[in-house]
Amino acid sequence: METVETVPQPVIGVATGSSPSPLYRTLARRDRPPNTFEATSWFALDEYIGLPAGHPQSYSEVLRREIVEPLHLDPTTVHVPNPHSDDLDRSAVAYEEAITSAGGVDLQILGIGRNGHLAFNEPGASLDSRTRVERLTDDTREANRRFFDSLSDVPTHCLTQGLGTILEARHLLLLAQGRGKAEAVHDALTGPVSSGCPASILQLHPRVTILVDEEAGSLLI
Ligand SMILES: N[C@@H]1[C@@H](O)[C@H](O)[C@@H](COP(=O)(O)O)O[C@@H]1O
């Protein structure tokens, strides 16, 4: 909330997945003046390619349910990379341009994949990568299968902000819960900075807040 209260036109980067849901619920639950989020704009980290518009698991729909409706946001202030364009490379560039025109991201909320991915930057992603089309690893598709009827329904590709894009946010907030994230959290924070663990770029950023539960942080002690 500090970012929303102190920055005149706050730009918030939002992750999807299970990790940030409690934070979004808290933001929605507190007793706030109706115009609290009036000046904010929001940028998703990533979006699936190949789902029909309006698919309930597309990240634009997830964000509609998790932040637009509960926080009473103007939907035009919530940006997601456009996966329906004929020119996806152009979509990626347009997304970078939109972030830049908004003045850059003030606070980037992040989850972490159990393989150390950040947004959909899978192991091997270049540390200075930008928004682009990526193929999802089998591990990530398996992890996200819980949101779909079957593994074959999980998209194989996505548009994702790059690690270089994420690093330009002025403040990073990593959220992780559960034993399944413990290795990834440990490797990201205490291992070498390497594309083998994309989340290790957190070590390169001057302002990072890490909020993990006991299980996710269990290997840090
Ligand atoms: N693309 C998303 C990421 O942005 C998310 O942070 C991560 C962790 O997801 P979860 O919080 O559900 O464990 O993987 C997903 O696939």
The ligand as an SDF file (V2000), in Angstrom:
LIG
                    3D

 16 16  0  0  0  0  0  0  0  0999 V2000
    3.4270  -17.5560  -14.9530 N   0  0  0  0  0  0  0  0  0  0  0  0
    3.1690  -17.7670  -13.5860 C   0  0  0  0  0  0  0  0  0  0  0  0
    4.1220  -16.9830  -12.7640 C   0  0  0  0  0  0  0  0  0  0  0  0
    3.9450  -15.5970  -12.9750 O   0  0  0  0  0  0  0  0  0  0  0  0
    3.8840  -17.3910  -11.3360 C   0  0  0  0  0  0  0  0  0  0  0  0
    4.4880  -16.4970  -10.4620 O   0  0  0  0  0  0  0  0  0  0  0  0
    4.4670  -18.7640  -11.1270 C   0  0  0  0  0  0  0  0  0  0  0  0
    4.1560  -19.3750   -9.7810 C   0  0  0  0  0  0  0  0  0  0  0  0
    2.8130  -19.7640   -9.7120 O   0  0  0  0  0  0  0  0  0  0  0  0
    2.0890  -20.1070   -8.3630 P   0  0  0  0  0  0  0  0  0  0  0  0
    2.0620  -18.8680   -7.5630 O   0  0  0  0  0  0  0  0  0  0  0  0
    0.7120  -20.5650   -8.7610 O   0  0  0  0  0  0  0  0  0  0  0  0
    2.8620  -21.1860   -7.7140 O   0  0  0  0  0  0  0  0  0  0  0  0
    4.1220  -19.5960  -12.1930 O   0  0  0  0  0  0  0  0  0  0  0  0
    3.1180  -19.2340  -13.1020 C   0  0  0  0  0  0  0  0  0  0  0  0
    3.1390  -20.1570  -14.0890 O   0  0  0  0  0  0  0  0  0  0  0  0
  1  2  1  0
  2  3  1  0
  2 15  1  0
  3  4  1  0
  3  5  1  0
  5  6  1  0
  5  7  1  0
  7  8  1  0
  7 14  1  0
  8  9  1  0
  9 10  1  0
 10 11  2  0
 10 12  1  0
 10 13  1  0
 14 15  1  0
 15 16  1  0
M  END
$$$$
